[in-house]
Amino acid sequence: MSNHVPSTRGQCVEADASDPLGAFRDRFQLPEGVIYLDGNSLGALPKNTLARVGRTITDEWGLGLIRSWNDASWFTKPTDVGDRIAPLVGAASGEVVVADSTSASLFQVLVSALRMRPDRSVVVSERDNFPTDLYMIQGTQELLAGADRDLDRRLIHDDGPSLDEVLADDVSAVVLTHVNYRTGRMYDMAAVAEKVHAAGALVIWDLCHSVGAVPVDLNAADADFAIGCTYKYLNGGPGSPSFLWVPARHQDAARPALTGWQGHAKPFDFTVDYEPAPGITRFRVGTPQLLSLAGLEASLDVWADVDMQAVRTKSLALTDLFIALVETRLAAYDLEIVTPRDHDRRGSQVSLRIDGGYQIMQALIARGVIGDFRAPDLMRFGFTPLYLGYADVWDAVSVLEEILTSGVWQDERFARRGAVS
């Protein structure tokens, strides 16, 4: 943990005044009276998004009509925008495509990996992985059962078995999330890849809680495939599309699961049989979501000016501060910090375990401190350095302390469950 954690609110204000990323806050539309600690679920709205999406609607669609597929480069947006994401994940030009949902993108790369290891029948993942990743593996098992090969799913866990214990010569792919969505624990990507490759398998990374939060270098880590979303730390907007990464060295061998017409080598020849397009383009499926892509483009205009090392430095400082304040000011309460203290193992969130966590989080939200809850017992706080300051962290912990001290969280209105937690 940093030796320079502010110990007063005044010091937090001073840290905000000298923050090299402080000016980015003005590029986001943030509600008055809200401390937003849920950017790890949905990023804040960049101010330039409204104009960018509006231009797509009024000019490109409204005036250009179908001509905009060429005149506004609509057709090449998935790879053009993919190239803009590439620097944020350590990818080269031509290695990233903006695709469909995260789940669909995972299915794409998982099946590709399985086809590249046709003599193996095991997929390894983690019991605490995000559920959609596990469900997509199960769906692939059902799809291939009896028709191609019977797949086995092996799940690792902190309590065992470990990755070392499950890796064997029957493992085709290992599917892991770089930063765990519940705890914020982060893997060493290169170390994992070394183990997986030594076993002859391929590694697939889910970057949903990494991209825009921590520096990522997929090529340097010798990864094989990756997918990620754009609506969390990248601030692309609700429902903004996922992206997938396939390194140049795998692109000729990789054959996607969903062979859609826009992944065809010559989509406007309208031939009967599929022929994969060269390179990353073969991972396109159908018509891109142009309005969502416009929102993502606006957010990437912001990210084009961002130094990811500065983001990481501030992220660690913010999470250090939050952890220190929880440990000192909330020591009287039965709170467990489940996120690693070790910088090398921490993403950009802090998760707390406490009885009554759901109700406490609802009480926080009612006071304008917005985090979220993940069953069965974790309160999550996401730290987004582009629009969150040190004084925000201080004030958030002060509100949490007031809620715990007063016991107001036990009011029955905070126990009511919504469709989304």
Contacts in CASP RR format, 6 or more apart in sequence:
PFRMAT RR
TARGET T0000
AUTHOR 0000-0000-0000
METHOD contacts of the structure
MODEL  1
MSNHVPSTRGQCVEADASDPLGAFRDRFQLPEGVIYLDGNSLGALPKNTL
ARVGRTITDEWGLGLIRSWNDASWFTKPTDVGDRIAPLVGAASGEVVVAD
STSASLFQVLVSALRMRPDRSVVVSERDNFPTDLYMIQGTQELLAGADRD
LDRRLIHDDGPSLDEVLADDVSAVVLTHVNYRTGRMYDMAAVAEKVHAAG
ALVIWDLCHSVGAVPVDLNAADADFAIGCTYKYLNGGPGSPSFLWVPARH
QDAARPALTGWQGHAKPFDFTVDYEPAPGITRFRVGTPQLLSLAGLEASL
DVWADVDMQAVRTKSLALTDLFIALVETRLAAYDLEIVTPRDHDRRGSQV
SLRIDGGYQIMQALIARGVIGDFRAPDLMRFGFTPLYLGYADVWDAVSVL
EEILTSGVWQDERFARRGAVS
1 320 0 8 1.000
1 323 0 8 1.000
1 324 0 8 1.000
1 341 0 8 1.000
1 343 0 8 1.000
2 316 0 8 1.000
2 317 0 8 1.000
2 320 0 8 1.000
4 317 0 8 1.000
5 317 0 8 1.000
5 320 0 8 1.000
5 321 0 8 1.000
5 324 0 8 1.000
6 12 0 8 1.000
6 14 0 8 1.000
6 15 0 8 1.000
6 321 0 8 1.000
6 390 0 8 1.000
6 394 0 8 1.000
9 391 0 8 1.000
9 394 0 8 1.000
9 395 0 8 1.000
10 391 0 8 1.000
11 390 0 8 1.000
12 321 0 8 1.000
12 389 0 8 1.000
12 390 0 8 1.000
12 391 0 8 1.000
12 393 0 8 1.000
12 394 0 8 1.000
13 390 0 8 1.000
13 391 0 8 1.000
15 317 0 8 1.000
15 389 0 8 1.000
15 390 0 8 1.000
16 22 0 8 1.000
16 389 0 8 1.000
16 390 0 8 1.000
16 391 0 8 1.000
19 314 0 8 1.000
19 389 0 8 1.000
19 390 0 8 1.000
20 310 0 8 1.000
21 306 0 8 1.000
21 310 0 8 1.000
21 311 0 8 1.000
21 314 0 8 1.000
21 385 0 8 1.000
21 386 0 8 1.000
22 389 0 8 1.000
24 302 0 8 1.000
24 305 0 8 1.000
24 306 0 8 1.000
24 386 0 8 1.000
24 387 0 8 1.000
25 386 0 8 1.000
25 387 0 8 1.000
25 389 0 8 1.000
26 47 0 8 1.000
27 46 0 8 1.000
27 47 0 8 1.000
27 48 0 8 1.000
27 302 0 8 1.000
27 386 0 8 1.000
27 387 0 8 1.000
28 44 0 8 1.000
28 45 0 8 1.000
28 46 0 8 1.000
28 47 0 8 1.000
28 235 0 8 1.000
28 386 0 8 1.000
28 387 0 8 1.000
29 44 0 8 1.000
29 45 0 8 1.000
29 46 0 8 1.000
29 47 0 8 1.000
30 36 0 8 1.000
30 44 0 8 1.000
30 387 0 8 1.000
33 368 0 8 1.000
34 368 0 8 1.000
34 369 0 8 1.000
34 370 0 8 1.000
35 368 0 8 1.000
35 369 0 8 1.000
35 370 0 8 1.000
35 388 0 8 1.000
35 392 0 8 1.000
35 395 0 8 1.000
35 396 0 8 1.000
35 399 0 8 1.000
36 44 0 8 1.000
36 370 0 8 1.000
36 371 0 8 1.000
36 384 0 8 1.000
36 387 0 8 1.000
36 388 0 8 1.000
37 369 0 8 1.000
37 370 0 8 1.000
37 371 0 8 1.000
37 381 0 8 1.000
37 382 0 8 1.000
37 383 0 8 1.000
37 388 0 8 1.000
37 396 0 8 1.000
38 370 0 8 1.000
38 371 0 8 1.000
38 372 0 8 1.000
38 380 0 8 1.000
38 382 0 8 1.000
39 232 0 8 1.000
39 233 0 8 1.000
39 382 0 8 1.000
39 384 0 8 1.000
40 181 0 8 1.000
40 209 0 8 1.000
40 213 0 8 1.000
40 232 0 8 1.000
40 233 0 8 1.000
40 348 0 8 1.000
40 349 0 8 1.000
40 380 0 8 1.000
40 382 0 8 1.000
40 384 0 8 1.000
41 232 0 8 1.000
41 371 0 8 1.000
41 372 0 8 1.000
41 380 0 8 1.000
42 231 0 8 1.000
42 232 0 8 1.000
42 237 0 8 1.000
42 238 0 8 1.000
43 231 0 8 1.000
43 232 0 8 1.000
43 233 0 8 1.000
43 234 0 8 1.000
43 235 0 8 1.000
43 236 0 8 1.000
43 237 0 8 1.000
43 384 0 8 1.000
44 235 0 8 1.000
44 384 0 8 1.000
44 387 0 8 1.000
45 235 0 8 1.000
45 237 0 8 1.000
46 235 0 8 1.000
46 236 0 8 1.000
46 298 0 8 1.000
46 299 0 8 1.000
46 301 0 8 1.000
46 302 0 8 1.000
48 298 0 8 1.000
48 301 0 8 1.000
48 302 0 8 1.000
49 236 0 8 1.000
49 237 0 8 1.000
49 295 0 8 1.000
49 298 0 8 1.000
49 299 0 8 1.000
51 298 0 8 1.000
52 294 0 8 1.000
52 295 0 8 1.000
52 297 0 8 1.000
52 298 0 8 1.000
52 301 0 8 1.000
53 291 0 8 1.000
53 294 0 8 1.000
53 295 0 8 1.000
53 298 0 8 1.000
54 294 0 8 1.000
55 294 0 8 1.000
56 72 0 8 1.000
56 290 0 8 1.000
56 291 0 8 1.000
56 294 0 8 1.000
57 291 0 8 1.000
60 68 0 8 1.000
60 71 0 8 1.000
60 72 0 8 1.000
60 74 0 8 1.000
60 290 0 8 1.000
61 68 0 8 1.000
61 290 0 8 1.000
64 71 0 8 1.000
64 72 0 8 1.000
68 74 0 8 1.000
69 75 0 8 1.000
73 80 0 8 1.000
74 288 0 8 1.000
74 290 0 8 1.000
77 98 0 8 1.000
77 288 0 8 1.000
77 290 0 8 1.000
77 293 0 8 1.000
78 97 0 8 1.000
78 98 0 8 1.000
78 99 0 8 1.000
78 262 0 8 1.000
78 284 0 8 1.000
78 288 0 8 1.000
78 293 0 8 1.000
79 94 0 8 1.000
79 96 0 8 1.000
79 97 0 8 1.000
79 98 0 8 1.000
79 280 0 8 1.000
79 281 0 8 1.000
79 284 0 8 1.000
81 98 0 8 1.000
81 293 0 8 1.000
81 296 0 8 1.000
81 297 0 8 1.000
81 300 0 8 1.000
82 94 0 8 1.000
82 96 0 8 1.000
82 97 0 8 1.000
82 98 0 8 1.000
82 243 0 8 1.000
83 93 0 8 1.000
83 94 0 8 1.000
83 96 0 8 1.000
84 297 0 8 1.000
84 300 0 8 1.000
84 304 0 8 1.000
85 91 0 8 1.000
85 96 0 8 1.000
85 98 0 8 1.000
85 211 0 8 1.000
85 230 0 8 1.000
85 234 0 8 1.000
85 243 0 8 1.000
85 300 0 8 1.000
86 92 0 8 1.000
86 93 0 8 1.000
86 94 0 8 1.000
86 95 0 8 1.000
86 96 0 8 1.000
86 245 0 8 1.000
88 211 0 8 1.000
88 212 0 8 1.000
88 216 0 8 1.000
88 234 0 8 1.000
88 303 0 8 1.000
88 308 0 8 1.000
89 96 0 8 1.000
89 207 0 8 1.000
89 211 0 8 1.000
89 216 0 8 1.000
89 217 0 8 1.000
89 218 0 8 1.000
89 226 0 8 1.000
89 245 0 8 1.000
90 216 0 8 1.000
90 217 0 8 1.000
90 218 0 8 1.000
90 219 0 8 1.000
90 220 0 8 1.000
91 218 0 8 1.000
91 219 0 8 1.000
91 245 0 8 1.000
91 247 0 8 1.000
92 219 0 8 1.000
92 247 0 8 1.000
92 248 0 8 1.000
94 248 0 8 1.000
94 279 0 8 1.000
94 280 0 8 1.000
95 245 0 8 1.000
95 246 0 8 1.000
95 247 0 8 1.000
95 248 0 8 1.000
95 251 0 8 1.000
95 280 0 8 1.000
96 243 0 8 1.000
96 244 0 8 1.000
96 245 0 8 1.000
96 280 0 8 1.000
97 243 0 8 1.000
97 244 0 8 1.000
97 280 0 8 1.000
97 281 0 8 1.000
97 283 0 8 1.000
97 284 0 8 1.000
98 230 0 8 1.000
98 241 0 8 1.000
98 242 0 8 1.000
98 243 0 8 1.000
98 288 0 8 1.000
98 293 0 8 1.000
98 296 0 8 1.000
99 105 0 8 1.000
99 108 0 8 1.000
99 227 0 8 1.000
99 241 0 8 1.000
99 242 0 8 1.000
99 243 0 8 1.000
99 244 0 8 1.000
99 283 0 8 1.000
99 284 0 8 1.000
99 285 0 8 1.000
100 241 0 8 1.000
100 242 0 8 1.000
100 285 0 8 1.000
100 286 0 8 1.000
101 241 0 8 1.000
101 242 0 8 1.000
102 132 0 8 1.000
102 206 0 8 1.000
102 208 0 8 1.000
102 227 0 8 1.000
102 228 0 8 1.000
102 229 0 8 1.000
102 242 0 8 1.000
103 132 0 8 1.000
103 135 0 8 1.000
103 136 0 8 1.000
104 242 0 8 1.000
104 258 0 8 1.000
104 285 0 8 1.000
105 227 0 8 1.000
105 228 0 8 1.000
105 242 0 8 1.000
105 243 0 8 1.000
105 244 0 8 1.000
106 132 0 8 1.000
106 133 0 8 1.000
106 136 0 8 1.000
106 175 0 8 1.000
106 204 0 8 1.000
106 206 0 8 1.000
106 227 0 8 1.000
107 136 0 8 1.000
107 140 0 8 1.000
107 257 0 8 1.000
107 258 0 8 1.000
108 227 0 8 1.000
108 244 0 8 1.000
108 256 0 8 1.000
108 257 0 8 1.000
108 258 0 8 1.000
108 283 0 8 1.000
108 285 0 8 1.000
109 204 0 8 1.000
109 225 0 8 1.000
109 226 0 8 1.000
109 227 0 8 1.000
109 244 0 8 1.000
109 246 0 8 1.000
109 254 0 8 1.000
109 256 0 8 1.000
109 283 0 8 1.000
110 123 0 8 1.000
110 136 0 8 1.000
110 137 0 8 1.000
110 140 0 8 1.000
110 173 0 8 1.000
110 175 0 8 1.000
110 204 0 8 1.000
110 257 0 8 1.000
111 140 0 8 1.000
111 256 0 8 1.000
111 257 0 8 1.000
112 225 0 8 1.000
112 246 0 8 1.000
112 250 0 8 1.000
112 254 0 8 1.000
112 255 0 8 1.000
112 256 0 8 1.000
112 257 0 8 1.000
113 172 0 8 1.000
113 173 0 8 1.000
113 202 0 8 1.000
113 204 0 8 1.000
113 224 0 8 1.000
113 225 0 8 1.000
114 123 0 8 1.000
114 140 0 8 1.000
114 144 0 8 1.000
114 151 0 8 1.000
114 172 0 8 1.000
114 173 0 8 1.000
115 254 0 8 1.000
115 255 0 8 1.000
116 202 0 8 1.000
116 250 0 8 1.000
116 253 0 8 1.000
116 254 0 8 1.000
117 172 0 8 1.000
117 173 0 8 1.000
117 200 0 8 1.000
117 201 0 8 1.000
117 202 0 8 1.000
118 149 0 8 1.000
120 169 0 8 1.000
120 170 0 8 1.000
120 171 0 8 1.000
120 172 0 8 1.000
120 201 0 8 1.000
121 149 0 8 1.000
121 150 0 8 1.000
121 151 0 8 1.000
121 152 0 8 1.000
121 170 0 8 1.000
121 172 0 8 1.000
122 151 0 8 1.000
122 152 0 8 1.000
122 153 0 8 1.000
122 154 0 8 1.000
122 166 0 8 1.000
122 168 0 8 1.000
122 170 0 8 1.000
122 171 0 8 1.000
122 172 0 8 1.000
123 137 0 8 1.000
123 140 0 8 1.000
123 141 0 8 1.000
123 151 0 8 1.000
123 152 0 8 1.000
123 153 0 8 1.000
123 154 0 8 1.000
123 171 0 8 1.000
123 172 0 8 1.000
123 173 0 8 1.000
123 174 0 8 1.000
123 175 0 8 1.000
124 153 0 8 1.000
124 154 0 8 1.000
124 155 0 8 1.000
124 156 0 8 1.000
124 163 0 8 1.000
124 166 0 8 1.000
124 167 0 8 1.000
124 171 0 8 1.000
124 173 0 8 1.000
124 174 0 8 1.000
124 175 0 8 1.000
124 201 0 8 1.000
125 133 0 8 1.000
125 134 0 8 1.000
125 137 0 8 1.000
125 153 0 8 1.000
125 154 0 8 1.000
125 155 0 8 1.000
125 156 0 8 1.000
125 174 0 8 1.000
125 175 0 8 1.000
125 176 0 8 1.000
126 155 0 8 1.000
126 156 0 8 1.000
126 157 0 8 1.000
126 176 0 8 1.000
126 177 0 8 1.000
126 180 0 8 1.000
127 155 0 8 1.000
127 156 0 8 1.000
127 157 0 8 1.000
128 157 0 8 1.000
128 158 0 8 1.000
128 180 0 8 1.000
128 182 0 8 1.000
128 183 0 8 1.000
129 155 0 8 1.000
129 175 0 8 1.000
129 176 0 8 1.000
129 177 0 8 1.000
129 180 0 8 1.000
129 206 0 8 1.000
130 177 0 8 1.000
130 181 0 8 1.000
130 206 0 8 1.000
130 208 0 8 1.000
133 175 0 8 1.000
133 177 0 8 1.000
133 206 0 8 1.000
134 153 0 8 1.000
134 155 0 8 1.000
137 151 0 8 1.000
137 153 0 8 1.000
137 175 0 8 1.000
138 153 0 8 1.000
140 151 0 8 1.000
141 150 0 8 1.000
141 151 0 8 1.000
141 152 0 8 1.000
141 153 0 8 1.000
144 150 0 8 1.000
144 151 0 8 1.000
145 151 0 8 1.000
152 170 0 8 1.000
154 161 0 8 1.000
154 166 0 8 1.000
154 171 0 8 1.000
156 162 0 8 1.000
156 163 0 8 1.000
156 165 0 8 1.000
156 166 0 8 1.000
163 174 0 8 1.000
163 192 0 8 1.000
163 195 0 8 1.000
163 196 0 8 1.000
164 195 0 8 1.000
167 174 0 8 1.000
167 195 0 8 1.000
167 196 0 8 1.000
167 198 0 8 1.000
167 199 0 8 1.000
167 201 0 8 1.000
168 199 0 8 1.000
169 199 0 8 1.000
169 200 0 8 1.000
171 196 0 8 1.000
171 199 0 8 1.000
171 200 0 8 1.000
171 201 0 8 1.000
172 201 0 8 1.000
172 202 0 8 1.000
173 201 0 8 1.000
173 202 0 8 1.000
173 203 0 8 1.000
173 204 0 8 1.000
173 224 0 8 1.000
174 192 0 8 1.000
174 196 0 8 1.000
174 201 0 8 1.000
174 202 0 8 1.000
174 203 0 8 1.000
174 204 0 8 1.000
175 204 0 8 1.000
175 206 0 8 1.000
176 187 0 8 1.000
176 192 0 8 1.000
176 203 0 8 1.000
176 204 0 8 1.000
176 205 0 8 1.000
176 206 0 8 1.000
177 205 0 8 1.000
177 206 0 8 1.000
177 208 0 8 1.000
177 209 0 8 1.000
178 186 0 8 1.000
178 187 0 8 1.000
178 189 0 8 1.000
178 205 0 8 1.000
178 206 0 8 1.000
178 207 0 8 1.000
178 209 0 8 1.000
178 210 0 8 1.000
178 214 0 8 1.000
178 216 0 8 1.000
179 185 0 8 1.000
179 186 0 8 1.000
179 187 0 8 1.000
179 209 0 8 1.000
179 210 0 8 1.000
179 213 0 8 1.000
179 214 0 8 1.000
179 347 0 8 1.000
179 348 0 8 1.000
179 349 0 8 1.000
180 186 0 8 1.000
180 209 0 8 1.000
181 208 0 8 1.000
181 209 0 8 1.000
181 374 0 8 1.000
182 338 0 8 1.000
182 351 0 8 1.000
182 374 0 8 1.000
182 378 0 8 1.000
182 380 0 8 1.000
183 338 0 8 1.000
183 339 0 8 1.000
183 340 0 8 1.000
183 351 0 8 1.000
183 378 0 8 1.000
184 209 0 8 1.000
184 339 0 8 1.000
184 340 0 8 1.000
184 346 0 8 1.000
184 347 0 8 1.000
184 349 0 8 1.000
184 350 0 8 1.000
184 351 0 8 1.000
185 339 0 8 1.000
185 340 0 8 1.000
185 345 0 8 1.000
185 346 0 8 1.000
185 347 0 8 1.000
186 210 0 8 1.000
186 214 0 8 1.000
186 340 0 8 1.000
186 344 0 8 1.000
186 345 0 8 1.000
186 346 0 8 1.000
186 347 0 8 1.000
188 344 0 8 1.000
189 205 0 8 1.000
189 216 0 8 1.000
189 217 0 8 1.000
189 218 0 8 1.000
189 221 0 8 1.000
189 223 0 8 1.000
190 220 0 8 1.000
190 221 0 8 1.000
190 222 0 8 1.000
192 203 0 8 1.000
193 203 0 8 1.000
193 221 0 8 1.000
193 222 0 8 1.000
193 223 0 8 1.000
193 224 0 8 1.000
194 222 0 8 1.000
196 202 0 8 1.000
196 203 0 8 1.000
197 203 0 8 1.000
197 222 0 8 1.000
202 224 0 8 1.000
202 225 0 8 1.000
203 223 0 8 1.000
203 224 0 8 1.000
203 225 0 8 1.000
204 223 0 8 1.000
204 224 0 8 1.000
204 225 0 8 1.000
204 226 0 8 1.000
204 227 0 8 1.000
205 218 0 8 1.000
205 223 0 8 1.000
205 225 0 8 1.000
205 226 0 8 1.000
205 227 0 8 1.000
206 226 0 8 1.000
206 227 0 8 1.000
206 228 0 8 1.000
207 216 0 8 1.000
207 226 0 8 1.000
207 227 0 8 1.000
207 228 0 8 1.000
208 227 0 8 1.000
208 228 0 8 1.000
208 229 0 8 1.000
208 232 0 8 1.000
209 232 0 8 1.000
209 233 0 8 1.000
209 347 0 8 1.000
209 348 0 8 1.000
209 349 0 8 1.000
210 216 0 8 1.000
210 347 0 8 1.000
211 228 0 8 1.000
211 229 0 8 1.000
211 230 0 8 1.000
211 232 0 8 1.000
211 233 0 8 1.000
211 234 0 8 1.000
212 233 0 8 1.000
212 234 0 8 1.000
212 303 0 8 1.000
212 308 0 8 1.000
212 311 0 8 1.000
213 232 0 8 1.000
213 233 0 8 1.000
213 311 0 8 1.000
213 315 0 8 1.000
213 347 0 8 1.000
213 348 0 8 1.000
213 384 0 8 1.000
214 308 0 8 1.000
214 312 0 8 1.000
214 315 0 8 1.000
214 347 0 8 1.000
214 348 0 8 1.000
215 308 0 8 1.000
215 309 0 8 1.000
215 311 0 8 1.000
215 312 0 8 1.000
218 226 0 8 1.000
218 245 0 8 1.000
218 247 0 8 1.000
219 247 0 8 1.000
223 245 0 8 1.000
223 247 0 8 1.000
224 247 0 8 1.000
224 250 0 8 1.000
225 244 0 8 1.000
225 245 0 8 1.000
225 246 0 8 1.000
225 250 0 8 1.000
225 254 0 8 1.000
226 244 0 8 1.000
226 245 0 8 1.000
227 242 0 8 1.000
227 243 0 8 1.000
227 244 0 8 1.000
227 245 0 8 1.000
228 242 0 8 1.000
228 243 0 8 1.000
228 244 0 8 1.000
229 240 0 8 1.000
229 242 0 8 1.000
230 236 0 8 1.000
230 237 0 8 1.000
230 240 0 8 1.000
230 241 0 8 1.000
230 242 0 8 1.000
230 243 0 8 1.000
230 296 0 8 1.000
230 299 0 8 1.000
231 237 0 8 1.000
231 238 0 8 1.000
231 239 0 8 1.000
231 240 0 8 1.000
233 348 0 8 1.000
233 384 0 8 1.000
234 240 0 8 1.000
234 296 0 8 1.000
234 299 0 8 1.000
234 300 0 8 1.000
234 303 0 8 1.000
235 299 0 8 1.000
235 302 0 8 1.000
236 292 0 8 1.000
236 295 0 8 1.000
236 296 0 8 1.000
236 298 0 8 1.000
236 299 0 8 1.000
237 292 0 8 1.000
237 295 0 8 1.000
237 296 0 8 1.000
237 299 0 8 1.000
239 292 0 8 1.000
240 292 0 8 1.000
240 293 0 8 1.000
240 295 0 8 1.000
240 296 0 8 1.000
241 288 0 8 1.000
241 289 0 8 1.000
241 292 0 8 1.000
241 293 0 8 1.000
241 296 0 8 1.000
244 283 0 8 1.000
246 254 0 8 1.000
246 279 0 8 1.000
246 280 0 8 1.000
246 283 0 8 1.000
248 279 0 8 1.000
251 278 0 8 1.000
251 279 0 8 1.000
251 280 0 8 1.000
251 282 0 8 1.000
252 279 0 8 1.000
254 282 0 8 1.000
254 283 0 8 1.000
255 276 0 8 1.000
255 282 0 8 1.000
256 263 0 8 1.000
256 276 0 8 1.000
256 282 0 8 1.000
256 283 0 8 1.000
256 285 0 8 1.000
258 285 0 8 1.000
259 274 0 8 1.000
259 276 0 8 1.000
260 274 0 8 1.000
260 284 0 8 1.000
260 285 0 8 1.000
260 286 0 8 1.000
261 267 0 8 1.000
261 286 0 8 1.000
262 284 0 8 1.000
262 285 0 8 1.000
262 286 0 8 1.000
262 287 0 8 1.000
262 288 0 8 1.000
263 276 0 8 1.000
263 277 0 8 1.000
263 281 0 8 1.000
263 282 0 8 1.000
263 283 0 8 1.000
263 284 0 8 1.000
263 285 0 8 1.000
263 286 0 8 1.000
264 271 0 8 1.000
264 274 0 8 1.000
264 275 0 8 1.000
264 276 0 8 1.000
264 277 0 8 1.000
265 275 0 8 1.000
265 276 0 8 1.000
265 277 0 8 1.000
265 278 0 8 1.000
266 275 0 8 1.000
267 277 0 8 1.000
276 282 0 8 1.000
277 284 0 8 1.000
302 386 0 8 1.000
306 386 0 8 1.000
310 385 0 8 1.000
311 385 0 8 1.000
311 386 0 8 1.000
314 385 0 8 1.000
315 347 0 8 1.000
315 348 0 8 1.000
315 383 0 8 1.000
315 385 0 8 1.000
316 343 0 8 1.000
316 346 0 8 1.000
317 390 0 8 1.000
318 383 0 8 1.000
318 385 0 8 1.000
318 388 0 8 1.000
318 389 0 8 1.000
318 390 0 8 1.000
318 393 0 8 1.000
319 339 0 8 1.000
319 346 0 8 1.000
319 347 0 8 1.000
319 348 0 8 1.000
319 349 0 8 1.000
319 350 0 8 1.000
319 383 0 8 1.000
321 390 0 8 1.000
321 393 0 8 1.000
321 394 0 8 1.000
322 350 0 8 1.000
322 381 0 8 1.000
322 383 0 8 1.000
322 393 0 8 1.000
322 396 0 8 1.000
322 397 0 8 1.000
323 337 0 8 1.000
323 339 0 8 1.000
323 341 0 8 1.000
323 350 0 8 1.000
325 393 0 8 1.000
325 394 0 8 1.000
325 397 0 8 1.000
326 335 0 8 1.000
326 337 0 8 1.000
326 350 0 8 1.000
326 352 0 8 1.000
326 397 0 8 1.000
326 400 0 8 1.000
327 337 0 8 1.000
329 397 0 8 1.000
329 401 0 8 1.000
330 397 0 8 1.000
330 400 0 8 1.000
330 401 0 8 1.000
330 404 0 8 1.000
333 354 0 8 1.000
333 404 0 8 1.000
334 354 0 8 1.000
334 355 0 8 1.000
335 352 0 8 1.000
335 353 0 8 1.000
335 354 0 8 1.000
336 352 0 8 1.000
336 353 0 8 1.000
336 354 0 8 1.000
337 350 0 8 1.000
337 351 0 8 1.000
337 352 0 8 1.000
338 351 0 8 1.000
338 352 0 8 1.000
338 353 0 8 1.000
338 378 0 8 1.000
339 346 0 8 1.000
339 347 0 8 1.000
339 349 0 8 1.000
339 350 0 8 1.000
339 351 0 8 1.000
340 346 0 8 1.000
348 382 0 8 1.000
348 383 0 8 1.000
348 384 0 8 1.000
348 385 0 8 1.000
349 380 0 8 1.000
349 381 0 8 1.000
349 382 0 8 1.000
349 383 0 8 1.000
350 380 0 8 1.000
350 381 0 8 1.000
350 382 0 8 1.000
350 383 0 8 1.000
351 374 0 8 1.000
351 378 0 8 1.000
351 379 0 8 1.000
351 380 0 8 1.000
351 381 0 8 1.000
352 378 0 8 1.000
352 379 0 8 1.000
352 381 0 8 1.000
353 377 0 8 1.000
353 378 0 8 1.000
353 379 0 8 1.000
354 360 0 8 1.000
354 377 0 8 1.000
354 379 0 8 1.000
355 377 0 8 1.000
356 377 0 8 1.000
356 409 0 8 1.000
357 373 0 8 1.000
357 377 0 8 1.000
357 378 0 8 1.000
357 379 0 8 1.000
358 373 0 8 1.000
358 414 0 8 1.000
358 415 0 8 1.000
358 417 0 8 1.000
358 421 0 8 1.000
359 409 0 8 1.000
359 410 0 8 1.000
359 414 0 8 1.000
359 415 0 8 1.000
360 379 0 8 1.000
360 400 0 8 1.000
360 403 0 8 1.000
360 404 0 8 1.000
360 409 0 8 1.000
360 414 0 8 1.000
361 371 0 8 1.000
361 372 0 8 1.000
361 373 0 8 1.000
361 379 0 8 1.000
362 409 0 8 1.000
362 413 0 8 1.000
362 414 0 8 1.000
362 415 0 8 1.000
362 416 0 8 1.000
363 403 0 8 1.000
363 408 0 8 1.000
363 409 0 8 1.000
363 411 0 8 1.000
363 414 0 8 1.000
364 370 0 8 1.000
364 371 0 8 1.000
364 396 0 8 1.000
364 399 0 8 1.000
364 400 0 8 1.000
364 403 0 8 1.000
365 371 0 8 1.000
366 414 0 8 1.000
367 399 0 8 1.000
367 402 0 8 1.000
367 403 0 8 1.000
368 399 0 8 1.000
369 395 0 8 1.000
369 396 0 8 1.000
369 399 0 8 1.000
369 400 0 8 1.000
371 379 0 8 1.000
371 380 0 8 1.000
371 381 0 8 1.000
371 382 0 8 1.000
372 379 0 8 1.000
372 380 0 8 1.000
372 421 0 8 1.000
373 379 0 8 1.000
373 380 0 8 1.000
373 421 0 8 1.000
374 380 0 8 1.000
374 421 0 8 1.000
375 421 0 8 1.000
381 396 0 8 1.000
383 393 0 8 1.000
403 409 0 8 1.000
END
